[in-house]
Amino acid sequence: MSKKTSKILKSILVRLIITVFVITIIIAGFFYIKQRNNTTDDDEPEPQKDIHVEFLLEIYNKIQENYWEEISDEDLIELFELAIDKFQTQTATNTQESAITVSDNDIASILSQKIESIQIEERKEFSVNVGTTVLANLKPFGRSGLYTSENVQELSDTVQNIDPDADLYSELELEKDATEEEIKESHEEKSKNLEEIINDETKTEEEIKEAEEKIALLDRAYETLSEPKDREKYDESGIESTASSNIIKPGIAYLQIKKFSPTTFEEFANELDGLEDEPGLESLIIDFRDNIGGSIDYLPYFLGVFLGNNQHAYDWYHQEDYLPFRTKAERMPATKKVKNTIILANEITQSSAELMISTLKKFNIGTFIGTKTKGWGTIEKVYPLDIQIDPVKETYSIFLVHSVTLRDTDGQPIEGRGVDPDIDITTEDWQDQLSDYFEDRDLIEVIEELLEK
């Protein structure tokens, strides 16, 4: 190739590169302008959402999804507006209350408008107050709420029957290595001294009340620490016992269930196991007086002990649906051998205890003697919130009534109605009625003595 030809080719190559570069620039610019011209409002970045609005919106949505009763947008929005108006006058940035301009009941827009009128440093307190007020005003009033992490822990302790403020060994003035005999002796001695105060006519009402409370605490300590299995649980996790039994008279067993905790069924089953070989056992008295309920998860097992496995025991009602529950345990030998099952309950008896009594009545298991129960027939659940205003300082959850229980007689909610006794001890002839139900004179006397306490 000649020098002249080589020079021409280089010139052509340079021009070609320049041409390609210019064309590339022109094409890139064309597409940039086209893309810019085609940009719509939808492509604009979304404005940052207010955390306080999102916090209240999650509460709103969780109520609609999980609350036991179907609630319309209109009714729930009204609850929010009433709560907002209650606190807005205290925290608004001006004296004029911001008017609602949204016509389509858009809760997000309503919340945004209202919160904009609140001083920034007061929005957290305002949002928490609104959420708390809305939940408290859901029916049954005061049953649902906005819980802090501390509230959730307190609830957990209550359900598990843990009292972080009590030391059962200290109540008996004993060390953790105390023997069973030392526990028994301390309980008897201290209870005797307190009984003398209660029976002393010179003591004031306040002194007598204080002595009665101390006796109750001593009894708690003895019932938990005198049983090796219960004592072991208490030493490990602080859980106190909830079930106890004894033979009151030959052939008559007494079983008390003070509340329902996650360990109660195990305790209950152990007590019944201990009665299996009791000679001549004919009557079983189950005492639910003052039982405030608690954990309901094990109720199908409790009822299976009396009804057998896979029996349709009860229903929950949730947003127009009936949720059926079946028993999950086989009938125990001790419940098969007894001829008389007596259930004691009073006006304090509530929640899962009421549902158990109602189901036993439905299957004609036992005779319910006492007074109408409290009528606290709601099932609550804790729903953690994903959106937190200031998670470093505090996290919140919703404690919400998600179902109601139904009673045996008419399928109506237990809530506000209670469970009616077979023999109502508020009637004048209730003792005469005992003879209509039972032939055993010893059993009648035991029932009368227990009901006098």
Secondary structure as UniProt FT lines:
FT   HELIX           3..38
FT   HELIX           41..43
FT   HELIX           51..66
FT   HELIX           73..91
FT   HELIX           107..116
FT   HELIX           120..122
FT   HELIX           123..136
FT   TURN            141..142
FT   STRAND          145..148
FT   HELIX           149..160
FT   TURN            164..165
FT   HELIX           168..171
FT   TURN            172..173
FT   TURN            176..177
FT   HELIX           180..198
FT   TURN            201..202
FT   HELIX           205..225
FT   HELIX           228..237
FT   STRAND          243..249
FT   TURN            250..251
FT   STRAND          252..257
FT   TURN            262..263
FT   HELIX           264..275
FT   TURN            276..277
FT   TURN            279..280
FT   STRAND          283..287
FT   TURN            289..290
FT   TURN            297..298
FT   HELIX           299..307
FT   TURN            309..310
FT   STRAND          312..318
FT   TURN            319..320
FT   STRAND          321..326
FT   HELIX           333..337
FT   STRAND          340..345
FT   TURN            347..348
FT   HELIX           352..362
FT   TURN            363..364
FT   STRAND          367..370
FT   STRAND          378..384
FT   TURN            391..393
FT   STRAND          396..406
FT   TURN            408..410
FT   TURN            415..417
FT   STRAND          423..424
FT   TURN            425..426
FT   TURN            428..429
FT   HELIX           430..437
FT   HELIX           441..452
//
